């Protein structure tokens, strides 16, 4: 619950998106050593992230 509360407190849009402490669909995941690629609608890469 503490982690969910921290996410809700950090992001202003979280409550509007339905993220509440009692929502079972709202989950917080920890990931390490992750490569992420974001694509636009045309399939072109717009960002790469490494965590």
mmCIF entry with sequence, helices, sheets and N, C-alpha, C, O atoms, coordinates in Angstrom:
data_MODEL
# 
_entry.id   MODEL 
# 
_entity.id                         1 
_entity.type                       polymer 
_entity.pdbx_number_of_molecules   1 
# 
_entity_poly.entity_id                      1 
_entity_poly.type                           'polypeptide(L)' 
_entity_poly.nstd_linkage                   no 
_entity_poly.nstd_monomer                   no 
_entity_poly.pdbx_seq_one_letter_code       
;(UNK)(UNK)(UNK)(UNK)(UNK)(UNK)(UNK)(UNK)(UNK)(UNK)(UNK)(UNK)(UNK)(UNK)(UNK)(UNK)
(UNK)(UNK)(UNK)(UNK)(UNK)(UNK)(UNK)(UNK)(UNK)(UNK)(UNK)(UNK)(UNK)(UNK)(UNK)(UNK)
(UNK)(UNK)(UNK)(UNK)(UNK)(UNK)(UNK)(UNK)(UNK)(UNK)(UNK)(UNK)(UNK)(UNK)(UNK)(UNK)
(UNK)(UNK)(UNK)
;
_entity_poly.pdbx_seq_one_letter_code_can   XXXXXXXXXXXXXXXXXXXXXXXXXXXXXXXXXXXXXXXXXXXXXXXXXXX 
_entity_poly.pdbx_strand_id                 A 
# 
loop_
_entity_poly_seq.entity_id 
_entity_poly_seq.num 
_entity_poly_seq.mon_id 
_entity_poly_seq.hetero 
1 1  UNK n 
1 2  UNK n 
1 3  UNK n 
1 4  UNK n 
1 5  UNK n 
1 6  UNK n 
1 7  UNK n 
1 8  UNK n 
1 9  UNK n 
1 10 UNK n 
1 11 UNK n 
1 12 UNK n 
1 13 UNK n 
1 14 UNK n 
1 15 UNK n 
1 16 UNK n 
1 17 UNK n 
1 18 UNK n 
1 19 UNK n 
1 20 UNK n 
1 21 UNK n 
1 22 UNK n 
1 23 UNK n 
1 24 UNK n 
1 25 UNK n 
1 26 UNK n 
1 27 UNK n 
1 28 UNK n 
1 29 UNK n 
1 30 UNK n 
1 31 UNK n 
1 32 UNK n 
1 33 UNK n 
1 34 UNK n 
1 35 UNK n 
1 36 UNK n 
1 37 UNK n 
1 38 UNK n 
1 39 UNK n 
1 40 UNK n 
1 41 UNK n 
1 42 UNK n 
1 43 UNK n 
1 44 UNK n 
1 45 UNK n 
1 46 UNK n 
1 47 UNK n 
1 48 UNK n 
1 49 UNK n 
1 50 UNK n 
1 51 UNK n 
# 
_struct_asym.id          A 
_struct_asym.entity_id   1 
# 
_struct_conf.conf_type_id            HELX_P 
_struct_conf.id                      HELX_P1 
_struct_conf.pdbx_PDB_helix_id       AA1 
_struct_conf.beg_label_comp_id       UNK 
_struct_conf.beg_label_asym_id       A 
_struct_conf.beg_label_seq_id        2 
_struct_conf.pdbx_beg_PDB_ins_code   ? 
_struct_conf.end_label_comp_id       UNK 
_struct_conf.end_label_asym_id       A 
_struct_conf.end_label_seq_id        10 
_struct_conf.pdbx_end_PDB_ins_code   ? 
_struct_conf.beg_auth_comp_id        UNK 
_struct_conf.beg_auth_asym_id        A 
_struct_conf.beg_auth_seq_id         2 
_struct_conf.end_auth_comp_id        UNK 
_struct_conf.end_auth_asym_id        A 
_struct_conf.end_auth_seq_id         10 
_struct_conf.pdbx_PDB_helix_class    1 
_struct_conf.details                 ? 
_struct_conf.pdbx_PDB_helix_length   9 
# 
_struct_conf_type.id          HELX_P 
_struct_conf_type.criteria    ? 
_struct_conf_type.reference   ? 
# 
_struct_sheet.id               AA1 
_struct_sheet.type             ? 
_struct_sheet.number_strands   2 
_struct_sheet.details          ? 
# 
_struct_sheet_order.sheet_id     AA1 
_struct_sheet_order.range_id_1   1 
_struct_sheet_order.range_id_2   2 
_struct_sheet_order.offset       ? 
_struct_sheet_order.sense        anti-parallel 
# 
loop_
_struct_sheet_range.sheet_id 
_struct_sheet_range.id 
_struct_sheet_range.beg_label_comp_id 
_struct_sheet_range.beg_label_asym_id 
_struct_sheet_range.beg_label_seq_id 
_struct_sheet_range.pdbx_beg_PDB_ins_code 
_struct_sheet_range.end_label_comp_id 
_struct_sheet_range.end_label_asym_id 
_struct_sheet_range.end_label_seq_id 
_struct_sheet_range.pdbx_end_PDB_ins_code 
_struct_sheet_range.beg_auth_comp_id 
_struct_sheet_range.beg_auth_asym_id 
_struct_sheet_range.beg_auth_seq_id 
_struct_sheet_range.end_auth_comp_id 
_struct_sheet_range.end_auth_asym_id 
_struct_sheet_range.end_auth_seq_id 
AA1 1 UNK A 35 ? UNK A 39 ? UNK A 35 UNK A 39 
AA1 2 UNK A 45 ? UNK A 50 ? UNK A 45 UNK A 50 
# 
loop_
_atom_site.group_PDB 
_atom_site.id 
_atom_site.type_symbol 
_atom_site.label_atom_id 
_atom_site.label_alt_id 
_atom_site.label_comp_id 
_atom_site.label_asym_id 
_atom_site.label_entity_id 
_atom_site.label_seq_id 
_atom_site.pdbx_PDB_ins_code 
_atom_site.Cartn_x 
_atom_site.Cartn_y 
_atom_site.Cartn_z 
_atom_site.occupancy 
_atom_site.B_iso_or_equiv 
_atom_site.pdbx_formal_charge 
_atom_site.auth_seq_id 
_atom_site.auth_comp_id 
_atom_site.auth_asym_id 
_atom_site.auth_atom_id 
_atom_site.pdbx_PDB_model_num 
ATOM 1   N N  . UNK A 1 1  ? 0.818  -1.198 0.000   1.00 0.00 ? 1  UNK A N  1 
ATOM 2   C CA . UNK A 1 1  ? 0.000  0.000  0.000   1.00 0.00 ? 1  UNK A CA 1 
ATOM 3   C C  . UNK A 1 1  ? 0.863  1.264  0.000   1.00 0.00 ? 1  UNK A C  1 
ATOM 4   O O  . UNK A 1 1  ? 0.497  2.266  -0.613  1.00 0.00 ? 1  UNK A O  1 
ATOM 5   N N  . UNK A 1 2  ? 1.996  1.216  0.680   1.00 0.00 ? 2  UNK A N  1 
ATOM 6   C CA . UNK A 1 2  ? 2.856  2.403  0.739   1.00 0.00 ? 2  UNK A CA 1 
ATOM 7   C C  . UNK A 1 2  ? 3.366  2.785  -0.646  1.00 0.00 ? 2  UNK A C  1 
ATOM 8   O O  . UNK A 1 2  ? 3.478  3.968  -0.967  1.00 0.00 ? 2  UNK A O  1 
ATOM 9   N N  . UNK A 1 3  ? 3.670  1.791  -1.457  1.00 0.00 ? 3  UNK A N  1 
ATOM 10  C CA . UNK A 1 3  ? 4.186  2.059  -2.793  1.00 0.00 ? 3  UNK A CA 1 
ATOM 11  C C  . UNK A 1 3  ? 3.080  2.654  -3.668  1.00 0.00 ? 3  UNK A C  1 
ATOM 12  O O  . UNK A 1 3  ? 3.327  3.599  -4.417  1.00 0.00 ? 3  UNK A O  1 
ATOM 13  N N  . UNK A 1 4  ? 1.868  2.110  -3.581  1.00 0.00 ? 4  UNK A N  1 
ATOM 14  C CA . UNK A 1 4  ? 0.741  2.670  -4.335  1.00 0.00 ? 4  UNK A CA 1 
ATOM 15  C C  . UNK A 1 4  ? 0.510  4.124  -3.943  1.00 0.00 ? 4  UNK A C  1 
ATOM 16  O O  . UNK A 1 4  ? 0.304  4.977  -4.806  1.00 0.00 ? 4  UNK A O  1 
ATOM 17  N N  . UNK A 1 5  ? 0.544  4.408  -2.643  1.00 0.00 ? 5  UNK A N  1 
ATOM 18  C CA . UNK A 1 5  ? 0.330  5.776  -2.173  1.00 0.00 ? 5  UNK A CA 1 
ATOM 19  C C  . UNK A 1 5  ? 1.413  6.704  -2.715  1.00 0.00 ? 5  UNK A C  1 
ATOM 20  O O  . UNK A 1 5  ? 1.121  7.835  -3.103  1.00 0.00 ? 5  UNK A O  1 
ATOM 21  N N  . UNK A 1 6  ? 2.653  6.239  -2.746  1.00 0.00 ? 6  UNK A N  1 
ATOM 22  C CA . UNK A 1 6  ? 3.755  7.052  -3.265  1.00 0.00 ? 6  UNK A CA 1 
ATOM 23  C C  . UNK A 1 6  ? 3.535  7.393  -4.737  1.00 0.00 ? 6  UNK A C  1 
ATOM 24  O O  . UNK A 1 6  ? 3.813  8.516  -5.158  1.00 0.00 ? 6  UNK A O  1 
ATOM 25  N N  . UNK A 1 7  ? 3.042  6.443  -5.519  1.00 0.00 ? 7  UNK A N  1 
ATOM 26  C CA . UNK A 1 7  ? 2.769  6.694  -6.943  1.00 0.00 ? 7  UNK A CA 1 
ATOM 27  C C  . UNK A 1 7  ? 1.649  7.716  -7.079  1.00 0.00 ? 7  UNK A C  1 
ATOM 28  O O  . UNK A 1 7  ? 1.763  8.658  -7.863  1.00 0.00 ? 7  UNK A O  1 
ATOM 29  N N  . UNK A 1 8  ? 0.566  7.540  -6.322  1.00 0.00 ? 8  UNK A N  1 
ATOM 30  C CA . UNK A 1 8  ? -0.555 8.476  -6.378  1.00 0.00 ? 8  UNK A CA 1 
ATOM 31  C C  . UNK A 1 8  ? -0.113 9.880  -5.965  1.00 0.00 ? 8  UNK A C  1 
ATOM 32  O O  . UNK A 1 8  ? -0.531 10.864 -6.575  1.00 0.00 ? 8  UNK A O  1 
ATOM 33  N N  . UNK A 1 9  ? 0.718  9.977  -4.946  1.00 0.00 ? 9  UNK A N  1 
ATOM 34  C CA . UNK A 1 9  ? 1.201  11.280 -4.482  1.00 0.00 ? 9  UNK A CA 1 
ATOM 35  C C  . UNK A 1 9  ? 2.137  11.939 -5.508  1.00 0.00 ? 9  UNK A C  1 
ATOM 36  O O  . UNK A 1 9  ? 2.160  13.164 -5.627  1.00 0.00 ? 9  UNK A O  1 
ATOM 37  N N  . UNK A 1 10 ? 2.894  11.140 -6.234  1.00 0.00 ? 10 UNK A N  1 
ATOM 38  C CA . UNK A 1 10 ? 3.890  11.662 -7.178  1.00 0.00 ? 10 UNK A CA 1 
ATOM 39  C C  . UNK A 1 10 ? 3.270  12.175 -8.475  1.00 0.00 ? 10 UNK A C  1 
ATOM 40  O O  . UNK A 1 10 ? 3.726  13.175 -9.030  1.00 0.00 ? 10 UNK A O  1 
ATOM 41  N N  . UNK A 1 11 ? 2.235  11.494 -8.957  1.00 0.00 ? 11 UNK A N  1 
ATOM 42  C CA . UNK A 1 11 ? 1.664  11.813 -10.262 1.00 0.00 ? 11 UNK A CA 1 
ATOM 43  C C  . UNK A 1 11 ? 0.267  12.405 -10.104 1.00 0.00 ? 11 UNK A C  1 
ATOM 44  O O  . UNK A 1 11 ? -0.644 11.737 -9.615  1.00 0.00 ? 11 UNK A O  1 
ATOM 45  N N  . UNK A 1 12 ? 0.104  13.663 -10.519 1.00 0.00 ? 12 UNK A N  1 
ATOM 46  C CA . UNK A 1 12 ? -1.168 14.369 -10.374 1.00 0.00 ? 12 UNK A CA 1 
ATOM 47  C C  . UNK A 1 12 ? -2.322 13.672 -11.087 1.00 0.00 ? 12 UNK A C  1 
ATOM 48  O O  . UNK A 1 12 ? -3.457 13.732 -10.615 1.00 0.00 ? 12 UNK A O  1 
ATOM 49  N N  . UNK A 1 13 ? -2.061 13.025 -12.189 1.00 0.00 ? 13 UNK A N  1 
ATOM 50  C CA . UNK A 1 13 ? -3.100 12.416 -13.011 1.00 0.00 ? 13 UNK A CA 1 
ATOM 51  C C  . UNK A 1 13 ? -3.533 11.042 -12.513 1.00 0.00 ? 13 UNK A C  1 
ATOM 52  O O  . UNK A 1 13 ? -4.472 10.465 -13.063 1.00 0.00 ? 13 UNK A O  1 
ATOM 53  N N  . UNK A 1 14 ? -2.886 10.511 -11.504 1.00 0.00 ? 14 UNK A N  1 
ATOM 54  C CA . UNK A 1 14 ? -3.143 9.136  -11.071 1.00 0.00 ? 14 UNK A CA 1 
ATOM 55  C C  . UNK A 1 14 ? -4.579 8.909  -10.605 1.00 0.00 ? 14 UNK A C  1 
ATOM 56  O O  . UNK A 1 14 ? -5.195 7.915  -10.990 1.00 0.00 ? 14 UNK A O  1 
ATOM 57  N N  . UNK A 1 15 ? -5.111 9.785  -9.804  1.00 0.00 ? 15 UNK A N  1 
ATOM 58  C CA . UNK A 1 15 ? -6.471 9.602  -9.307  1.00 0.00 ? 15 UNK A CA 1 
ATOM 59  C C  . UNK A 1 15 ? -7.480 9.743  -10.448 1.00 0.00 ? 15 UNK A C  1 
ATOM 60  O O  . UNK A 1 15 ? -8.447 8.985  -10.523 1.00 0.00 ? 15 UNK A O  1 
ATOM 61  N N  . UNK A 1 16 ? -7.255 10.707 -11.327 1.00 0.00 ? 16 UNK A N  1 
ATOM 62  C CA . UNK A 1 16 ? -8.150 10.870 -12.479 1.00 0.00 ? 16 UNK A CA 1 
ATOM 63  C C  . UNK A 1 16 ? -8.166 9.621  -13.359 1.00 0.00 ? 16 UNK A C  1 
ATOM 64  O O  . UNK A 1 16 ? -9.178 9.314  -13.989 1.00 0.00 ? 16 UNK A O  1 
ATOM 65  N N  . UNK A 1 17 ? -7.057 8.910  -13.399 1.00 0.00 ? 17 UNK A N  1 
ATOM 66  C CA . UNK A 1 17 ? -6.955 7.695  -14.208 1.00 0.00 ? 17 UNK A CA 1 
ATOM 67  C C  . UNK A 1 17 ? -7.539 6.476  -13.496 1.00 0.00 ? 17 UNK A C  1 
ATOM 68  O O  . UNK A 1 17 ? -7.550 5.379  -14.054 1.00 0.00 ? 17 UNK A O  1 
ATOM 69  N N  . UNK A 1 18 ? -8.023 6.662  -12.271 1.00 0.00 ? 18 UNK A N  1 
ATOM 70  C CA . UNK A 1 18 ? -8.638 5.559  -11.540 1.00 0.00 ? 18 UNK A CA 1 
ATOM 71  C C  . UNK A 1 18 ? -7.699 4.816  -10.619 1.00 0.00 ? 18 UNK A C  1 
ATOM 72  O O  . UNK A 1 18 ? -8.045 3.747  -10.117 1.00 0.00 ? 18 UNK A O  1 
ATOM 73  N N  . UNK A 1 19 ? -6.537 5.350  -10.391 1.00 0.00 ? 19 UNK A N  1 
ATOM 74  C CA . UNK A 1 19 ? -5.579 4.699  -9.496  1.00 0.00 ? 19 UNK A CA 1 
ATOM 75  C C  . UNK A 1 19 ? -5.912 5.060  -8.056  1.00 0.00 ? 19 UNK A C  1 
ATOM 76  O O  . UNK A 1 19 ? -5.652 6.176  -7.607  1.00 0.00 ? 19 UNK A O  1 
ATOM 77  N N  . UNK A 1 20 ? -6.483 4.112  -7.345  1.00 0.00 ? 20 UNK A N  1 
ATOM 78  C CA . UNK A 1 20 ? -6.802 4.296  -5.930  1.00 0.00 ? 20 UNK A CA 1 
ATOM 79  C C  . UNK A 1 20 ? -6.188 3.140  -5.150  1.00 0.00 ? 20 UNK A C  1 
ATOM 80  O O  . UNK A 1 20 ? -5.879 2.091  -5.715  1.00 0.00 ? 20 UNK A O  1 
ATOM 81  N N  . UNK A 1 21 ? -6.015 3.340  -3.860  1.00 0.00 ? 21 UNK A N  1 
ATOM 82  C CA . UNK A 1 21 ? -5.381 2.309  -3.041  1.00 0.00 ? 21 UNK A CA 1 
ATOM 83  C C  . UNK A 1 21 ? -6.182 1.015  -3.014  1.00 0.00 ? 21 UNK A C  1 
ATOM 84  O O  . UNK A 1 21 ? -5.605 -0.066 -2.892  1.00 0.00 ? 21 UNK A O  1 
ATOM 85  N N  . UNK A 1 22 ? -7.509 1.111  -3.126  1.00 0.00 ? 22 UNK A N  1 
ATOM 86  C CA . UNK A 1 22 ? -8.347 -0.088 -3.050  1.00 0.00 ? 22 UNK A CA 1 
ATOM 87  C C  . UNK A 1 22 ? -8.660 -0.703 -4.422  1.00 0.00 ? 22 UNK A C  1 
ATOM 88  O O  . UNK A 1 22 ? -9.415 -1.672 -4.500  1.00 0.00 ? 22 UNK A O  1 
ATOM 89  N N  . UNK A 1 23 ? -8.096 -0.159 -5.493  1.00 0.00 ? 23 UNK A N  1 
ATOM 90  C CA . UNK A 1 23 ? -8.330 -0.684 -6.837  1.00 0.00 ? 23 UNK A CA 1 
ATOM 91  C C  . UNK A 1 23 ? -7.401 -1.884 -7.068  1.00 0.00 ? 23 UNK A C  1 
ATOM 92  O O  . UNK A 1 23 ? -6.184 -1.715 -7.142  1.00 0.00 ? 23 UNK A O  1 
ATOM 93  N N  . UNK A 1 24 ? -7.968 -3.096 -7.181  1.00 0.00 ? 24 UNK A N  1 
ATOM 94  C CA . UNK A 1 24 ? -7.114 -4.286 -7.363  1.00 0.00 ? 24 UNK A CA 1 
ATOM 95  C C  . UNK A 1 24 ? -6.417 -4.327 -8.724  1.00 0.00 ? 24 UNK A C  1 
ATOM 96  O O  . UNK A 1 24 ? -5.433 -5.048 -8.892  1.00 0.00 ? 24 UNK A O  1 
ATOM 97  N N  . UNK A 1 25 ? -6.915 -3.567 -9.689  1.00 0.00 ? 25 UNK A N  1 
ATOM 98  C CA . UNK A 1 25 ? -6.279 -3.530 -11.007 1.00 0.00 ? 25 UNK A CA 1 
ATOM 99  C C  . UNK A 1 25 ? -5.064 -2.616 -11.047 1.00 0.00 ? 25 UNK A C  1 
ATOM 100 O O  . UNK A 1 25 ? -4.265 -2.688 -11.981 1.00 0.00 ? 25 UNK A O  1 
ATOM 101 N N  . UNK A 1 26 ? -4.915 -1.761 -10.046 1.00 0.00 ? 26 UNK A N  1 
ATOM 102 C CA . UNK A 1 26 ? -3.787 -0.841 -9.953  1.00 0.00 ? 26 UNK A CA 1 
ATOM 103 C C  . UNK A 1 26 ? -2.638 -1.566 -9.269  1.00 0.00 ? 26 UNK A C  1 
ATOM 104 O O  . UNK A 1 26 ? -2.694 -1.859 -8.075  1.00 0.00 ? 26 UNK A O  1 
ATOM 105 N N  . UNK A 1 27 ? -1.599 -1.850 -10.040 1.00 0.00 ? 27 UNK A N  1 
ATOM 106 C CA . UNK A 1 27 ? -0.438 -2.550 -9.512  1.00 0.00 ? 27 UNK A CA 1 
ATOM 107 C C  . UNK A 1 27 ? 0.815  -1.735 -9.794  1.00 0.00 ? 27 UNK A C  1 
ATOM 108 O O  . UNK A 1 27 ? 0.908  -1.047 -10.810 1.00 0.00 ? 27 UNK A O  1 
ATOM 109 N N  . UNK A 1 28 ? 1.748  -1.820 -8.907  1.00 0.00 ? 28 UNK A N  1 
ATOM 110 C CA . UNK A 1 28 ? 3.037  -1.151 -9.073  1.00 0.00 ? 28 UNK A CA 1 
ATOM 111 C C  . UNK A 1 28 ? 4.088  -2.242 -9.220  1.00 0.00 ? 28 UNK A C  1 
ATOM 112 O O  . UNK A 1 28 ? 4.204  -3.124 -8.369  1.00 0.00 ? 28 UNK A O  1 
ATOM 113 N N  . UNK A 1 29 ? 4.842  -2.177 -10.292 1.00 0.00 ? 29 UNK A N  1 
ATOM 114 C CA . UNK A 1 29 ? 5.865  -3.179 -10.566 1.00 0.00 ? 29 UNK A CA 1 
ATOM 115 C C  . UNK A 1 29 ? 7.248  -2.546 -10.506 1.00 0.00 ? 29 UNK A C  1 
ATOM 116 O O  . UNK A 1 29 ? 7.430  -1.395 -10.905 1.00 0.00 ? 29 UNK A O  1 
ATOM 117 N N  . UNK A 1 30 ? 8.207  -3.289 -10.013 1.00 0.00 ? 30 UNK A N  1 
ATOM 118 C CA . UNK A 1 30 ? 9.595  -2.855 -9.982  1.00 0.00 ? 30 UNK A CA 1 
ATOM 119 C C  . UNK A 1 30 ? 10.328 -3.601 -11.090 1.00 0.00 ? 30 UNK A C  1 
ATOM 120 O O  . UNK A 1 30 ? 10.257 -4.827 -11.174 1.00 0.00 ? 30 UNK A O  1 
ATOM 121 N N  . UNK A 1 31 ? 11.024 -2.865 -11.929 1.00 0.00 ? 31 UNK A N  1 
ATOM 122 C CA . UNK A 1 31 ? 11.800 -3.487 -12.994 1.00 0.00 ? 31 UNK A CA 1 
ATOM 123 C C  . UNK A 1 31 ? 13.228 -2.972 -12.930 1.00 0.00 ? 31 UNK A C  1 
ATOM 124 O O  . UNK A 1 31 ? 13.464 -1.802 -12.631 1.00 0.00 ? 31 UNK A O  1 
ATOM 125 N N  . UNK A 1 32 ? 14.172 -3.852 -13.214 1.00 0.00 ? 32 UNK A N  1 
ATOM 126 C CA . UNK A 1 32 ? 15.584 -3.474 -13.239 1.00 0.00 ? 32 UNK A CA 1 
ATOM 127 C C  . UNK A 1 32 ? 16.223 -4.053 -14.488 1.00 0.00 ? 32 UNK A C  1 
ATOM 128 O O  . UNK A 1 32 ? 15.810 -5.105 -14.976 1.00 0.00 ? 32 UNK A O  1 
ATOM 129 N N  . UNK A 1 33 ? 17.228 -3.367 -15.002 1.00 0.00 ? 33 UNK A N  1 
ATOM 130 C CA . UNK A 1 33 ? 17.930 -3.809 -16.207 1.00 0.00 ? 33 UNK A CA 1 
ATOM 131 C C  . UNK A 1 33 ? 16.968 -3.985 -17.385 1.00 0.00 ? 33 UNK A C  1 
ATOM 132 O O  . UNK A 1 33 ? 16.921 -5.036 -18.025 1.00 0.00 ? 33 UNK A O  1 
ATOM 133 N N  . UNK A 1 34 ? 16.209 -2.929 -17.648 1.00 0.00 ? 34 UNK A N  1 
ATOM 134 C CA . UNK A 1 34 ? 15.178 -2.968 -18.680 1.00 0.00 ? 34 UNK A CA 1 
ATOM 135 C C  . UNK A 1 34 ? 15.543 -2.023 -19.817 1.00 0.00 ? 34 UNK A C  1 
ATOM 136 O O  . UNK A 1 34 ? 15.983 -0.897 -19.584 1.00 0.00 ? 34 UNK A O  1 
ATOM 137 N N  . UNK A 1 35 ? 15.359 -2.486 -21.039 1.00 0.00 ? 35 UNK A N  1 
ATOM 138 C CA . UNK A 1 35 ? 15.477 -1.635 -22.222 1.00 0.00 ? 35 UNK A CA 1 
ATOM 139 C C  . UNK A 1 35 ? 14.068 -1.374 -22.725 1.00 0.00 ? 35 UNK A C  1 
ATOM 140 O O  . UNK A 1 35 ? 13.270 -2.303 -22.854 1.00 0.00 ? 35 UNK A O  1 
ATOM 141 N N  . UNK A 1 36 ? 13.759 -0.122 -23.008 1.00 0.00 ? 36 UNK A N  1 
ATOM 142 C CA . UNK A 1 36 ? 12.427 0.255  -23.456 1.00 0.00 ? 36 UNK A CA 1 
ATOM 143 C C  . UNK A 1 36 ? 12.532 1.082  -24.736 1.00 0.00 ? 36 UNK A C  1 
ATOM 144 O O  . UNK A 1 36 ? 13.378 1.971  -24.837 1.00 0.00 ? 36 UNK A O  1 
ATOM 145 N N  . UNK A 1 37 ? 11.679 0.790  -25.705 1.00 0.00 ? 37 UNK A N  1 
ATOM 146 C CA . UNK A 1 37 ? 11.621 1.550  -26.945 1.00 0.00 ? 37 UNK A CA 1 
ATOM 147 C C  . UNK A 1 37 ? 10.201 2.033  -27.155 1.00 0.00 ? 37 UNK A C  1 
ATOM 148 O O  . UNK A 1 37 ? 9.258  1.247  -27.068 1.00 0.00 ? 37 UNK A O  1 
ATOM 149 N N  . UNK A 1 38 ? 10.038 3.317  -27.431 1.00 0.00 ? 38 UNK A N  1 
ATOM 150 C CA . UNK A 1 38 ? 8.722  3.899  -27.679 1.00 0.00 ? 38 UNK A CA 1 
ATOM 151 C C  . UNK A 1 38 ? 8.634  4.254  -29.155 1.00 0.00 ? 38 UNK A C  1 
ATOM 152 O O  . UNK A 1 38 ? 9.523  4.896  -29.714 1.00 0.00 ? 38 UNK A O  1 
ATOM 153 N N  . UNK A 1 39 ? 7.548  3.824  -29.768 1.00 0.00 ? 39 UNK A N  1 
ATOM 154 C CA . UNK A 1 39 ? 7.315  4.049  -31.190 1.00 0.00 ? 39 UNK A CA 1 
ATOM 155 C C  . UNK A 1 39 ? 6.145  5.008  -31.394 1.00 0.00 ? 39 UNK A C  1 
ATOM 156 O O  . UNK A 1 39 ? 5.237  5.068  -30.565 1.00 0.00 ? 39 UNK A O  1 
ATOM 157 N N  . UNK A 1 40 ? 6.165  5.753  -32.490 1.00 0.00 ? 40 UNK A N  1 
ATOM 158 C CA . UNK A 1 40 ? 5.017  6.586  -32.833 1.00 0.00 ? 40 UNK A CA 1 
ATOM 159 C C  . UNK A 1 40 ? 4.025  5.748  -33.648 1.00 0.00 ? 40 UNK A C  1 
ATOM 160 O O  . UNK A 1 40 ? 4.252  4.559  -33.873 1.00 0.00 ? 40 UNK A O  1 
ATOM 161 N N  . UNK A 1 41 ? 2.938  6.365  -34.083 1.00 0.00 ? 41 UNK A N  1 
ATOM 162 C CA . UNK A 1 41 ? 1.891  5.631  -34.808 1.00 0.00 ? 41 UNK A CA 1 
ATOM 163 C C  . UNK A 1 41 ? 2.368  5.065  -36.137 1.00 0.00 ? 41 UNK A C  1 
ATOM 164 O O  . UNK A 1 41 ? 1.787  4.104  -36.642 1.00 0.00 ? 41 UNK A O  1 
ATOM 165 N N  . UNK A 1 42 ? 3.415  5.646  -36.709 1.00 0.00 ? 42 UNK A N  1 
ATOM 166 C CA . UNK A 1 42 ? 3.953  5.158  -37.978 1.00 0.00 ? 42 UNK A CA 1 
ATOM 167 C C  . UNK A 1 42 ? 4.977  4.039  -37.801 1.00 0.00 ? 42 UNK A C  1 
ATOM 168 O O  . UNK A 1 42 ? 5.474  3.489  -38.783 1.00 0.00 ? 42 UNK A O  1 
ATOM 169 N N  . UNK A 1 43 ? 5.289  3.704  -36.555 1.00 0.00 ? 43 UNK A N  1 
ATOM 170 C CA . UNK A 1 43 ? 6.266  2.658  -36.286 1.00 0.00 ? 43 UNK A CA 1 
ATOM 171 C C  . UNK A 1 43 ? 7.694  3.147  -36.185 1.00 0.00 ? 43 UNK A C  1 
ATOM 172 O O  . UNK A 1 43 ? 8.620  2.342  -36.094 1.00 0.00 ? 43 UNK A O  1 
ATOM 173 N N  . UNK A 1 44 ? 7.886  4.464  -36.201 1.00 0.00 ? 44 UNK A N  1 
ATOM 174 C CA . UNK A 1 44 ? 9.225  5.034  -36.067 1.00 0.00 ? 44 UNK A CA 1 
ATOM 175 C C  . UNK A 1 44 ? 9.598  5.138  -34.588 1.00 0.00 ? 44 UNK A C  1 
ATOM 176 O O  . UNK A 1 44 ? 8.754  5.470  -33.755 1.00 0.00 ? 44 UNK A O  1 
ATOM 177 N N  . UNK A 1 45 ? 10.834 4.861  -34.271 1.00 0.00 ? 45 UNK A N  1 
ATOM 178 C CA . UNK A 1 45 ? 11.312 4.966  -32.890 1.00 0.00 ? 45 UNK A CA 1 
ATOM 179 C C  . UNK A 1 45 ? 11.401 6.443  -32.501 1.00 0.00 ? 45 UNK A C  1 
ATOM 180 O O  . UNK A 1 45 ? 12.010 7.248  -33.207 1.00 0.00 ? 45 UNK A O  1 
ATOM 181 N N  . UNK A 1 46 ? 10.786 6.783  -31.371 1.00 0.00 ? 46 UNK A N  1 
ATOM 182 C CA . UNK A 1 46 ? 10.860 8.163  -30.909 1.00 0.00 ? 46 UNK A CA 1 
ATOM 183 C C  . UNK A 1 46 ? 11.668 8.300  -29.619 1.00 0.00 ? 46 UNK A C  1 
ATOM 184 O O  . UNK A 1 46 ? 12.089 9.403  -29.269 1.00 0.00 ? 46 UNK A O  1 
ATOM 185 N N  . UNK A 1 47 ? 11.890 7.182  -28.906 1.00 0.00 ? 47 UNK A N  1 
ATOM 186 C CA . UNK A 1 47 ? 12.688 7.252  -27.686 1.00 0.00 ? 47 UNK A CA 1 
ATOM 187 C C  . UNK A 1 47 ? 13.172 5.865  -27.293 1.00 0.00 ? 47 UNK A C  1 
ATOM 188 O O  . UNK A 1 47 ? 12.497 4.865  -27.539 1.00 0.00 ? 47 UNK A O  1 
ATOM 189 N N  . UNK A 1 48 ? 14.345 5.819  -26.682 1.00 0.00 ? 48 UNK A N  1 
ATOM 190 C CA . UNK A 1 48 ? 14.905 4.599  -26.100 1.00 0.00 ? 48 UNK A CA 1 
ATOM 191 C C  . UNK A 1 48 ? 15.300 4.923  -24.667 1.00 0.00 ? 48 UNK A C  1 
ATOM 192 O O  . UNK A 1 48 ? 15.865 5.980  -24.388 1.00 0.00 ? 48 UNK A O  1 
ATOM 193 N N  . UNK A 1 49 ? 14.994 4.001  -23.767 1.00 0.00 ? 49 UNK A N  1 
ATOM 194 C CA . UNK A 1 49 ? 15.357 4.186  -22.361 1.00 0.00 ? 49 UNK A CA 1 
ATOM 195 C C  . UNK A 1 49 ? 15.998 2.914  -21.844 1.00 0.00 ? 49 UNK A C  1 
ATOM 196 O O  . UNK A 1 49 ? 15.642 1.814  -22.268 1.00 0.00 ? 49 UNK A O  1 
ATOM 197 N N  . UNK A 1 50 ? 16.924 3.060  -20.946 1.00 0.00 ? 50 UNK A N  1 
ATOM 198 C CA . UNK A 1 50 ? 17.532 1.935  -20.235 1.00 0.00 ? 50 UNK A CA 1 
ATOM 199 C C  . UNK A 1 50 ? 17.403 2.226  -18.746 1.00 0.00 ? 50 UNK A C  1 
ATOM 200 O O  . UNK A 1 50 ? 17.800 3.292  -18.276 1.00 0.00 ? 50 UNK A O  1 
ATOM 201 N N  . UNK A 1 51 ? 16.850 1.278  -18.014 1.00 0.00 ? 51 UNK A N  1 
ATOM 202 C CA . UNK A 1 51 ? 16.659 1.432  -16.570 1.00 0.00 ? 51 UNK A CA 1 
ATOM 203 C C  . UNK A 1 51 ? 17.511 0.440  -15.823 1.00 0.00 ? 51 UNK A C  1 
ATOM 204 O O  . UNK A 1 51 ? 17.490 0.412  -14.593 1.00 0.00 ? 51 UNK A O  1 
# 
